[in-house]
Amino acid sequence: MPRLLILLPMVLLLGACASTRLNRNPVGEIFPSVEGTALTGDQWRLPEDLAGEPAILLLGYKQDTQFDIDRWLIAFAMVGVETKVLEVPTIEGLAPGIFSGQIDGGMRSGIPEVVWEAVVTVYGDAPEIVEFTGNEDGLNARVVVLDASGQVVWFHDRGFSVPDLDAMLEHVEVGRPMLGSSR
């Protein structure tokens, strides 16, 4: 464990050296074909493995993006979103790829095992995703709603807000809300 504590700051620093790409709105475009690995170890190809069903991807480019992702996830639970949701940590750079096992292990230690299958980390293909959405203000999650064919039907990259949640809900399935909400 002490070795990880020494390596992790170095890996994060090297990953931070990735170049900044201008933010862009990819609505109407097909999500790029990328490979990732769930924290369970299952291999994914996005969006192909989601074919036939809509999905919400919560893209995170920095560790601290988790705060924004958590706000979206809590809101999804409160309003009863039934559309499949995947968290997609997208980690660019050679060093993070080399240390992916340690990084994923660190994520596993901080994330309950019951949700590991919904956390799909992308390393090698990360530049394709970053180019697709841009990474300015990387602390904000990129919320990507895909239709059944993998086309982006809704996109947001400015941080969680209730009006933006309401706008997104027009594009996803909502079932029985949690906690007695009136929605």
GUVODO-63108 format. One record per residue: residue in one letter; residue number from 1; z, y, x of N, C-alpha, C in turn. Coordinates in nm, 2 decimals, always signed. Last residue first. Layout:
BEGIN
> A; NUM; Z; Y; X; Z; Y; X; Z; Y; X
...
//
This chain:
BEGIN
> R; 183; -0.83; +1.32; -4.26; -0.97; +1.31; -4.24; -1.02; +1.17; -4.28
> S; 182; -0.55; +1.34; -4.28; -0.63; +1.36; -4.40; -0.78; +1.34; -4.38
> S; 181; -0.36; +1.09; -4.11; -0.44; +1.21; -4.11; -0.52; +1.22; -4.24
> G; 180; -0.19; +0.87; -4.07; -0.19; +0.94; -4.20; -0.27; +1.07; -4.20
> L; 179; -0.24; +0.75; -3.82; -0.12; +0.83; -3.84; -0.13; +0.92; -3.97
> M; 178; -0.60; +0.74; -3.81; -0.47; +0.69; -3.77; -0.36; +0.79; -3.82
> P; 177; -0.86; +0.69; -4.05; -0.79; +0.77; -3.95; -0.65; +0.71; -3.93
> R; 176; -1.11; +0.45; -4.09; -0.98; +0.49; -4.14; -0.90; +0.57; -4.03
> G; 175; -1.39; +0.57; -3.93; -1.33; +0.48; -4.03; -1.20; +0.54; -4.08
> V; 174; -1.70; +0.70; -3.84; -1.55; +0.73; -3.85; -1.50; +0.64; -3.96
> E; 173; -1.97; +0.70; -3.61; -1.90; +0.63; -3.73; -1.75; +0.66; -3.72
> V; 172; -2.13; +1.01; -3.52; -2.06; +0.88; -3.49; -2.00; +0.83; -3.62
> H; 171; -2.22; +1.27; -3.56; -2.31; +1.17; -3.49; -2.25; +1.03; -3.47
> E; 170; -2.03; +1.43; -3.65; -2.15; +1.42; -3.73; -2.24; +1.31; -3.68
> L; 169; -1.84; +1.45; -3.45; -1.82; +1.35; -3.55; -1.94; +1.34; -3.65
> M; 168; -1.92; +1.67; -3.30; -1.95; +1.54; -3.25; -1.94; +1.43; -3.36
> A; 167; -1.80; +1.88; -3.45; -1.95; +1.87; -3.43; -1.99; +1.73; -3.39
> D; 166; -1.53; +1.82; -3.42; -1.59; +1.81; -3.55; -1.75; +1.80; -3.54
> L; 165; -1.51; +1.86; -3.14; -1.49; +1.72; -3.20; -1.55; +1.71; -3.33
> D; 164; -1.55; +2.13; -3.14; -1.65; +2.05; -3.07; -1.63; +1.90; -3.12
> P; 163; -1.32; +2.22; -3.28; -1.46; +2.25; -3.33; -1.56; +2.16; -3.27
> V; 162; -1.12; +2.13; -3.09; -1.13; +2.07; -3.22; -1.27; +2.10; -3.29
> S; 161; -1.22; +2.06; -2.76; -1.18; +2.15; -2.86; -1.20; +2.09; -2.99
> F; 160; -1.24; +1.97; -2.41; -1.21; +1.93; -2.55; -1.17; +2.06; -2.63
> G; 159; -1.51; +2.09; -2.20; -1.37; +2.07; -2.23; -1.34; +2.04; -2.38
> R; 158; -1.78; +2.12; -2.19; -1.70; +2.24; -2.17; -1.55; +2.22; -2.20
> D; 157; -1.99; +1.94; -2.24; -1.93; +1.95; -2.10; -1.84; +2.07; -2.08
> H; 156; -2.16; +1.73; -2.46; -2.07; +1.84; -2.44; -2.00; +1.83; -2.30
> F; 155; -2.41; +1.61; -2.68; -2.36; +1.62; -2.54; -2.27; +1.74; -2.54
> W; 154; -2.60; +1.38; -2.88; -2.50; +1.49; -2.87; -2.44; +1.49; -2.73
> V; 153; -2.79; +1.19; -2.83; -2.80; +1.27; -2.96; -2.70; +1.38; -2.96
> V; 152; -2.97; +1.03; -2.59; -2.86; +1.12; -2.61; -2.88; +1.20; -2.74
> Q; 151; -3.07; +0.70; -2.64; -3.11; +0.84; -2.64; -2.98; +0.92; -2.66
> G; 150; -3.03; +0.43; -2.67; -2.99; +0.49; -2.55; -3.02; +0.64; -2.53
> S; 149; -3.08; +0.33; -2.92; -3.18; +0.31; -2.82; -3.15; +0.37; -2.69
> A; 148; -2.86; +0.40; -3.08; -2.88; +0.26; -3.06; -2.99; +0.23; -2.95
> D; 147; -2.76; +0.71; -2.92; -2.80; +0.63; -3.04; -2.82; +0.49; -2.99
> L; 146; -2.47; +0.84; -2.75; -2.60; +0.77; -2.74; -2.63; +0.71; -2.88
> V; 145; -2.30; +1.12; -2.65; -2.32; +1.03; -2.76; -2.46; +0.97; -2.76
> V; 144; -2.10; +1.21; -2.39; -2.24; +1.18; -2.42; -2.24; +1.08; -2.54
> V; 143; -1.92; +1.44; -2.24; -1.91; +1.36; -2.36; -2.06; +1.34; -2.40
> R; 142; -1.78; +1.48; -1.94; -1.91; +1.49; -2.00; -1.90; +1.39; -2.12
> A; 141; -1.47; +1.66; -1.88; -1.55; +1.54; -1.90; -1.69; +1.57; -1.96
> N; 140; -1.41; +1.90; -1.63; -1.44; +1.87; -1.77; -1.52; +1.74; -1.78
> L; 139; -1.40; +1.92; -1.36; -1.28; +1.88; -1.43; -1.30; +1.85; -1.57
> G; 138; -1.64; +2.02; -1.26; -1.63; +1.87; -1.27; -1.50; +1.83; -1.33
> D; 137; -1.81; +2.26; -1.26; -1.68; +2.24; -1.33; -1.65; +2.10; -1.36
> E; 136; -2.12; +2.09; -1.23; -2.04; +2.21; -1.22; -1.92; +2.20; -1.31
> N; 135; -2.29; +1.87; -1.25; -2.14; +1.85; -1.22; -2.07; +1.98; -1.19
> G; 134; -2.55; +1.73; -1.46; -2.49; +1.83; -1.37; -2.34; +1.81; -1.35
> T; 133; -2.66; +1.51; -1.59; -2.57; +1.61; -1.67; -2.54; +1.73; -1.59
> F; 132; -2.84; +1.39; -1.41; -2.87; +1.39; -1.56; -2.79; +1.49; -1.63
> E; 131; -2.71; +1.39; -1.17; -2.83; +1.47; -1.18; -2.87; +1.48; -1.33
> V; 130; -2.51; +1.21; -1.23; -2.47; +1.35; -1.20; -2.60; +1.44; -1.21
> I; 129; -2.66; +0.97; -1.27; -2.58; +1.03; -1.38; -2.55; +1.18; -1.35
> E; 128; -2.76; +0.94; -1.01; -2.85; +0.95; -1.12; -2.78; +1.01; -1.24
> P; 127; -2.54; +0.92; -0.84; -2.62; +1.04; -0.83; -2.72; +1.05; -0.95
> A; 126; -2.43; +0.66; -0.91; -2.36; +0.79; -0.96; -2.46; +0.91; -0.95
> D; 125; -2.50; +0.41; -0.83; -2.60; +0.49; -0.92; -2.54; +0.62; -0.97
> G; 124; -2.28; +0.33; -0.68; -2.41; +0.34; -0.62; -2.51; +0.42; -0.70
> Y; 123; -2.06; +0.36; -0.90; -2.06; +0.41; -0.76; -2.20; +0.44; -0.71
> V; 122; -1.90; +0.37; -1.20; -2.03; +0.37; -1.14; -2.02; +0.43; -1.00
> T; 121; -1.68; +0.18; -1.40; -1.69; +0.27; -1.29; -1.83; +0.25; -1.23
> V; 120; -1.57; +0.16; -1.71; -1.68; +0.11; -1.63; -1.71; +0.21; -1.52
> V; 119; -1.34; +0.07; -1.93; -1.35; +0.16; -1.82; -1.45; +0.10; -1.72
> A; 118; -1.31; -0.12; -2.11; -1.37; +0.00; -2.16; -1.38; +0.10; -2.05
> E; 117; -1.15; -0.32; -2.00; -1.29; -0.36; -2.03; -1.37; -0.23; -2.08
> W; 116; -0.90; -0.21; -1.99; -0.98; -0.22; -1.86; -1.13; -0.25; -1.90
> V; 115; -0.72; -0.19; -2.19; -0.84; -0.10; -2.20; -0.93; -0.12; -2.08
> V; 114; -0.51; -0.37; -2.13; -0.58; -0.38; -2.26; -0.71; -0.29; -2.27
> E; 113; -0.39; -0.28; -1.90; -0.49; -0.38; -1.89; -0.57; -0.40; -2.02
> P; 112; -0.35; +0.07; -1.86; -0.31; -0.05; -1.92; -0.42; -0.15; -1.93
> I; 111; -0.38; +0.22; -1.54; -0.44; +0.21; -1.68; -0.40; +0.07; -1.74
> G; 110; -0.29; +0.22; -1.28; -0.25; +0.33; -1.37; -0.30; +0.32; -1.51
> S; 109; -0.39; +0.00; -1.16; -0.24; +0.01; -1.16; -0.20; +0.13; -1.25
> R; 108; -0.66; +0.04; -1.18; -0.60; -0.07; -1.26; -0.45; -0.05; -1.27
> M; 107; -0.70; +0.25; -1.00; -0.72; +0.27; -1.14; -0.65; +0.17; -1.23
> G; 106; -0.65; +0.10; -0.76; -0.56; +0.21; -0.80; -0.57; +0.25; -0.95
> G; 105; -0.86; -0.07; -0.78; -0.73; -0.13; -0.78; -0.63; -0.02; -0.82
> D; 104; -1.07; +0.11; -0.74; -1.06; +0.04; -0.87; -0.92; -0.02; -0.89
> I; 103; -1.02; +0.18; -0.48; -1.02; +0.28; -0.58; -1.00; +0.22; -0.72
> Q; 102; -1.05; -0.06; -0.34; -0.92; +0.00; -0.34; -0.91; +0.11; -0.45
> G; 101; -1.32; -0.11; -0.40; -1.22; -0.21; -0.43; -1.08; -0.15; -0.44
> S; 100; -1.45; +0.11; -0.29; -1.45; +0.09; -0.43; -1.34; -0.01; -0.48
> F; 99; -1.50; +0.20; -0.03; -1.36; +0.18; -0.07; -1.35; +0.15; -0.22
> I; 98; -1.77; +0.24; -0.03; -1.71; +0.15; +0.06; -1.57; +0.11; +0.02
> G; 97; -1.80; +0.44; -0.23; -1.86; +0.31; -0.25; -1.80; +0.21; -0.16
> P; 96; -1.67; +0.66; -0.11; -1.61; +0.60; -0.22; -1.67; +0.46; -0.25
> A; 95; -1.86; +0.70; +0.11; -1.72; +0.65; +0.14; -1.65; +0.60; +0.01
> L; 94; -2.10; +0.79; -0.01; -2.09; +0.66; +0.06; -1.95; +0.61; +0.08
> G; 93; -2.10; +0.93; -0.35; -2.08; +0.93; -0.20; -2.07; +0.80; -0.14
> E; 92; -1.95; +0.96; -0.67; -2.06; +0.98; -0.58; -2.01; +0.97; -0.43
> I; 91; -1.84; +0.81; -0.94; -1.79; +0.85; -0.81; -1.91; +0.84; -0.71
> T; 90; -1.75; +0.83; -1.25; -1.87; +0.83; -1.18; -1.84; +0.89; -1.05
> P; 89; -1.60; +0.65; -1.51; -1.57; +0.72; -1.38; -1.70; +0.71; -1.30
> V; 88; -1.64; +0.63; -1.82; -1.73; +0.60; -1.71; -1.70; +0.69; -1.59
> E; 87; -1.52; +0.48; -2.10; -1.49; +0.58; -2.00; -1.57; +0.54; -1.88
> L; 86; -1.68; +0.42; -2.41; -1.66; +0.38; -2.27; -1.62; +0.50; -2.18
> V; 85; -1.66; +0.33; -2.74; -1.63; +0.43; -2.64; -1.61; +0.37; -2.51
> K; 84; -1.83; +0.25; -3.04; -1.79; +0.21; -2.91; -1.77; +0.32; -2.81
> T; 83; -1.72; +0.41; -3.34; -1.82; +0.39; -3.24; -1.76; +0.34; -3.11
> E; 82; -1.50; +0.48; -3.49; -1.53; +0.34; -3.48; -1.64; +0.31; -3.38
> V; 81; -1.24; +0.71; -3.50; -1.38; +0.69; -3.45; -1.40; +0.54; -3.43
> G; 80; -1.01; +0.82; -3.63; -1.06; +0.69; -3.66; -1.21; +0.66; -3.62
> V; 79; -0.88; +1.05; -3.56; -0.97; +1.06; -3.67; -1.04; +0.93; -3.70
> M; 78; -0.71; +0.95; -3.35; -0.65; +1.02; -3.47; -0.75; +1.03; -3.59
> A; 77; -0.89; +0.85; -3.17; -0.80; +0.76; -3.23; -0.74; +0.82; -3.36
> F; 76; -1.02; +1.08; -3.08; -1.10; +0.98; -3.14; -1.01; +0.88; -3.22
> A; 75; -0.80; +1.22; -2.97; -0.86; +1.27; -3.09; -0.94; +1.17; -3.16
> I; 74; -0.75; +1.06; -2.75; -0.65; +1.07; -2.85; -0.71; +1.12; -2.98
> L; 73; -0.99; +1.09; -2.61; -0.96; +0.96; -2.66; -0.85; +0.97; -2.77
> W; 72; -0.99; +1.37; -2.55; -1.09; +1.32; -2.64; -1.05; +1.18; -2.70
> R; 71; -0.76; +1.37; -2.38; -0.76; +1.45; -2.51; -0.86; +1.40; -2.60
> D; 70; -0.85; +1.20; -2.18; -0.74; +1.16; -2.26; -0.73; +1.24; -2.39
> I; 69; -1.05; +1.37; -2.06; -1.08; +1.24; -2.12; -0.97; +1.19; -2.22
> D; 68; -0.88; +1.57; -1.95; -0.98; +1.60; -2.06; -1.02; +1.47; -2.13
> F; 67; -0.74; +1.41; -1.76; -0.67; +1.49; -1.86; -0.76; +1.52; -1.98
> Q; 66; -0.94; +1.30; -1.59; -0.87; +1.21; -1.69; -0.79; +1.29; -1.79
> T; 65; -1.02; +1.48; -1.41; -1.10; +1.48; -1.54; -1.03; +1.40; -1.64
> D; 64; -0.89; +1.43; -1.17; -0.82; +1.51; -1.27; -0.90; +1.53; -1.40
> Q; 63; -1.09; +1.29; -1.03; -0.97; +1.22; -1.08; -0.90; +1.30; -1.19
> K; 62; -1.43; +1.37; -1.14; -1.31; +1.39; -1.05; -1.19; +1.32; -1.11
> Y; 61; -1.61; +1.29; -1.33; -1.66; +1.31; -1.19; -1.54; +1.33; -1.09
> G; 60; -1.66; +1.10; -1.61; -1.56; +1.17; -1.53; -1.61; +1.17; -1.38
> L; 59; -1.78; +1.06; -1.93; -1.81; +1.06; -1.79; -1.71; +1.15; -1.72
> L; 58; -1.77; +0.87; -2.19; -1.69; +0.98; -2.14; -1.70; +0.98; -1.99
> L; 57; -2.00; +0.78; -2.43; -1.96; +0.77; -2.29; -1.88; +0.89; -2.25
> I; 56; -2.03; +0.61; -2.73; -1.98; +0.74; -2.67; -1.94; +0.71; -2.53
> A; 55; -2.31; +0.46; -2.90; -2.19; +0.46; -2.81; -2.15; +0.60; -2.77
> P; 54; -2.48; +0.24; -3.13; -2.45; +0.37; -3.07; -2.33; +0.36; -2.98
> E; 53; -2.66; -0.06; -3.05; -2.55; +0.01; -3.11; -2.53; +0.14; -3.05
> G; 52; -2.89; -0.14; -2.92; -2.87; -0.19; -3.06; -2.75; -0.13; -3.12
> A; 51; -2.75; -0.16; -2.60; -2.87; -0.16; -2.68; -2.84; -0.21; -2.82
> L; 50; -2.57; -0.17; -2.40; -2.53; -0.11; -2.53; -2.64; -0.11; -2.64
> D; 49; -2.69; -0.25; -2.18; -2.59; -0.34; -2.24; -2.53; -0.29; -2.37
> E; 48; -2.86; -0.02; -2.12; -2.91; -0.14; -2.17; -2.81; -0.23; -2.24
> P; 47; -2.79; +0.23; -2.01; -2.74; +0.20; -2.15; -2.79; +0.06; -2.20
> L; 46; -2.59; +0.02; -1.80; -2.59; +0.12; -1.90; -2.73; +0.19; -1.90
> R; 45; -2.48; -0.28; -1.72; -2.60; -0.20; -1.70; -2.61; -0.10; -1.82
> W; 44; -2.19; -0.42; -1.57; -2.26; -0.35; -1.68; -2.39; -0.29; -1.63
> Q; 43; -1.98; -0.69; -1.50; -2.09; -0.60; -1.46; -2.15; -0.55; -1.58
> D; 42; -1.63; -0.73; -1.50; -1.75; -0.75; -1.57; -1.86; -0.64; -1.52
> G; 41; -1.38; -0.65; -1.40; -1.47; -0.72; -1.31; -1.61; -0.74; -1.37
> T; 40; -1.22; -0.50; -1.55; -1.20; -0.64; -1.57; -1.29; -0.72; -1.47
> L; 39; -1.32; -0.25; -1.51; -1.20; -0.28; -1.44; -1.16; -0.43; -1.45
> A; 38; -1.68; -0.29; -1.49; -1.55; -0.26; -1.57; -1.43; -0.30; -1.48
> T; 37; -1.92; -0.14; -1.30; -1.83; -0.25; -1.31; -1.71; -0.21; -1.38
> G; 36; -2.27; -0.05; -1.33; -2.13; -0.02; -1.31; -2.05; -0.15; -1.33
> E; 35; -2.60; +0.09; -1.30; -2.51; -0.03; -1.29; -2.36; +0.02; -1.26
> V; 34; -2.82; +0.26; -1.52; -2.73; +0.26; -1.40; -2.65; +0.13; -1.41
> S; 33; -3.08; +0.45; -1.64; -3.03; +0.31; -1.63; -2.95; +0.30; -1.50
> P; 32; -2.99; +0.76; -1.81; -3.05; +0.68; -1.70; -2.99; +0.54; -1.69
> F; 31; -3.06; +0.80; -2.16; -2.96; +0.80; -2.05; -3.02; +0.72; -1.94
> I; 30; -3.33; +0.99; -2.27; -3.27; +0.85; -2.26; -3.18; +0.86; -2.14
> E; 29; -3.29; +1.30; -2.44; -3.34; +1.22; -2.33; -3.27; +1.09; -2.33
> G; 28; -3.17; +1.45; -2.64; -3.31; +1.41; -2.66; -3.37; +1.32; -2.55
> V; 27; -2.97; +1.63; -2.43; -2.99; +1.59; -2.56; -3.14; +1.56; -2.58
> P; 26; -2.87; +1.72; -2.18; -2.97; +1.61; -2.18; -3.00; +1.56; -2.32
> N; 25; -2.82; +2.02; -2.04; -2.80; +1.95; -2.16; -2.91; +1.84; -2.18
> R; 24; -2.67; +2.07; -1.72; -2.78; +2.07; -1.80; -2.75; +1.99; -1.93
> N; 23; -2.53; +2.23; -1.43; -2.51; +2.16; -1.56; -2.64; +2.17; -1.64
> L; 22; -2.65; +2.18; -1.10; -2.64; +2.27; -1.22; -2.62; +2.19; -1.34
> R; 21; -2.46; +2.00; -0.87; -2.58; +2.01; -0.94; -2.56; +2.10; -1.07
> T; 20; -2.32; +2.01; -0.55; -2.30; +2.05; -0.69; -2.44; +2.06; -0.75
> S; 19; -2.29; +1.72; -0.33; -2.34; +1.85; -0.37; -2.32; +1.88; -0.52
> A; 18; -1.99; +1.57; -0.21; -2.11; +1.56; -0.28; -2.16; +1.70; -0.33
> C; 17; -1.74; +1.60; -0.10; -1.85; +1.66; -0.03; -1.99; +1.65; -0.10
> A; 16; -1.57; +1.45; -0.23; -1.58; +1.59; -0.28; -1.69; +1.66; -0.21
> G; 15; -1.57; +1.21; -0.09; -1.64; +1.22; -0.22; -1.66; +1.36; -0.27
> L; 14; -1.41; +1.29; +0.12; -1.55; +1.26; +0.15; -1.63; +1.26; +0.02
> L; 13; -1.17; +1.32; -0.03; -1.22; +1.43; +0.04; -1.37; +1.41; +0.07
> L; 12; -1.13; +1.06; -0.12; -1.15; +1.17; -0.22; -1.21; +1.29; -0.15
> V; 11; -1.09; +0.93; +0.13; -1.20; +0.90; +0.04; -1.23; +1.01; -0.06
> M; 10; -0.86; +1.06; +0.22; -0.98; +1.07; +0.30; -1.11; +1.04; +0.21
> P; 9; -0.67; +0.98; +0.02; -0.71; +1.12; +0.04; -0.84; +1.14; +0.12
> L; 8; -0.69; +0.69; +0.07; -0.73; +0.75; -0.06; -0.76; +0.90; -0.04
> L; 7; -0.58; +0.61; +0.32; -0.73; +0.61; +0.30; -0.77; +0.69; +0.17
> I; 6; -0.31; +0.64; +0.29; -0.37; +0.71; +0.40; -0.52; +0.72; +0.37
> L; 5; -0.26; +0.47; +0.08; -0.21; +0.61; +0.07; -0.27; +0.70; +0.18
> L; 4; -0.34; +0.23; +0.18; -0.42; +0.29; +0.07; -0.38; +0.44; +0.06
> R; 3; -0.14; +0.18; +0.36; -0.28; +0.20; +0.41; -0.36; +0.27; +0.31
> P; 2; +0.08; +0.14; +0.20; +0.08; +0.26; +0.28; -0.06; +0.29; +0.33
> M; 1; +0.00; -0.12; +0.08; +0.00; +0.00; +0.00; +0.00; +0.13; +0.09
//
